Amino acid sequence: MTDSDALTEFERQVRTLVDLGYPALAGMTEPAFRALIEPLREPVLARAAALEPPTEDRVPFLLVVTRALVPIEEAIPLTTLAGKSRPGVIERFYAPGELERFVSLKELALPEGEVYAAFDVDRGEEFCNAVPLDALAALAERERTPLTMEEGVALITQHPRTLAKNKCFSLGGTRSGDRRVPALWISKGAPKLGWCWEGNPHTWLGMASAGDRGH
């Protein structure tokens, strides 16, 4: 990407979050919210030359808002499918309050803070019909890491087209200590945050990943 393209995309993502009401959900004014994200501009632009333009299945970077700032339960309803208006939902098999038990893997060494950038994000459709555990092993061999819940929400918030029929994805970077792997798929014309078993393959479910993260 050129510096100009990266800057345009950075500003578009900030504007998307503002337009969706993230500042209010975070209990902040719009200027304060923008000021919180502003430090991410420099690291994004510093990597611009090495970033590829976005495609249907891969994006150069994402501005990630963690649940410490905006709860996942409030972020999911702000997502939609490309060209649709039905709000995203959370699978009813998550018991009330259970999302708090699903946390990011320590080995991801996520950047500290309430916002950060994830780079070279891929929805992982090549892993459709692969056993999630095998997909995770393949990512590790490539020195890539699975997306977290928050990163998955950021991906479909900024790029709704990445969640498509038969091209949905697991978020193996967030776990609860059992065999469940969170995932985003489509239900009744809207995004749904659910989970599948780590040993069960699905033809329509890949494994999303990132190349790097920073702030």
C-alpha positions, -999 to 999 in steps of 0.1 A, spaced: 0 0 0 11 36 -5 12 59 25 -18 77 11 -38 44 8 -29 34 43 -38 68 57 -72 67 39 -79 33 52 -69 43 88 -92 73 87 -120 52 72 -118 27 101 -118 54 127 -148 70 111 -166 37 109 -162 32 147 -173 68 154 -204 64 131 -214 32 149 -213 49 182 -182 34 198 -173 66 217 -206 66 236 -203 28 243 -168 34 257 -181 63 279 -160 88 260 -165 119 239 -157 116 202 -126 137 205 -113 116 234 -120 84 215 -102 97 185 -73 108 207 -71 72 221 -68 57 186 -45 84 171 -12 68 184 -19 38 161 -16 60 130 22 61 131 29 23 134 3 17 106 19 42 83 54 29 92 43 -5 77 24 9 47 50 -2 21 49 -38 33 11 -40 34 -10 -55 6 -43 -38 -5 -74 -54 10 -91 -83 -9 -123 -102 -2 -105 -126 22 -75 -106 35 -70 -71 49 -38 -52 56 -46 -40 91 -74 -37 116 -80 -12 144 -90 -34 173 -111 -22 202 -108 -45 231 -137 -56 254 -121 -35 282 -133 -5 263 -165 -18 245 -180 -52 256 -184 -78 229 -221 -80 238 -224 -44 227 -201 -46 197 -217 -77 180 -251 -60 174 -233 -32 155 -222 -57 129 -240 -66 97 -234 -87 66 -223 -68 34 -254 -51 19 -276 -63 48 -290 -45 78 -299 -72 103 -277 -68 134 -253 -94 146 -263 -117 174 -246 -140 200 -254 -177 199 -278 -187 227 -256 -216 237 -233 -190 254 -248 -189 289 -255 -154 303 -222 -139 314 -202 -168 299 -183 -147 274 -162 -134 302 -147 -169 306 -135 -168 270 -101 -149 271 -73 -143 247 -45 -168 248 -14 -156 267 9 -169 241 -5 -143 216 12 -116 238 -13 -90 227 -3 -54 229 -13 -37 261 -40 -11 261 -76 -7 251 -69 -4 213 -42 -18 190 -36 -27 154 -36 -62 139 -17 -66 107 -21 -90 77 -55 -104 87 -68 -134 68 -102 -151 72 -85 -184 66 -109 -200 42 -82 -225 32 -90 -242 65 -126 -248 57 -133 -285 64 -101 -288 84 -101 -299 121 -96 -266 141 -67 -281 161 -50 -290 128 -56 -255 114 -41 -240 146 -10 -262 142 -6 -251 105 -8 -214 115 19 -220 142 42 -235 116 38 -203 95 44 -181 126 9 -167 123 -16 -166 152 -54 -171 154 -77 -141 157 -93 -133 190 -130 -126 195 -124 -89 195 -103 -91 163 -130 -111 146 -156 -85 155 -132 -58 142 -128 -77 109 -165 -79 102 -172 -45 115 -147 -29 91 -150 -54 63 -184 -70 64 -178 -88 31 -152 -111 48 -180 -130 64 -197 -148 35 -217 -179 28 -195 -210 32 -166 -188 41 -171 -182 78 -143 -185 104 -132 -196 138 -114 -173 163 -90 -197 179 -71 -169 197 -98 -168 224 -106 -198 245 -122 -208 278 -100 -237 288 -123 -264 272 -127 -278 237 -149 -250 224 -135 -226 197 -154 -193 192 -164 -187 156 -183 -162 135 -209 -175 110 -241 -164 93 -276 -171 107 -308 -157 94 -291 -130 73 -269 -117 101 -235 -124 117 -236 -147 147 -209 -153 173 -210 -189 183 -186 -218 190 -176 -252 176 -157 -281 190 -119 -280 184 -119 -316 169 -149 -311 146 -144 -299 110 -170 -279 91 -170 -274 53 -180 -237 58 -157 -228 87 -121 -217 83 -96 -204 108 -89 -166 108 -54 -154 116 -31 -124 119 6 -120 109 14 -95 136 0 -70 161 13 -37 175 6 -2 188 
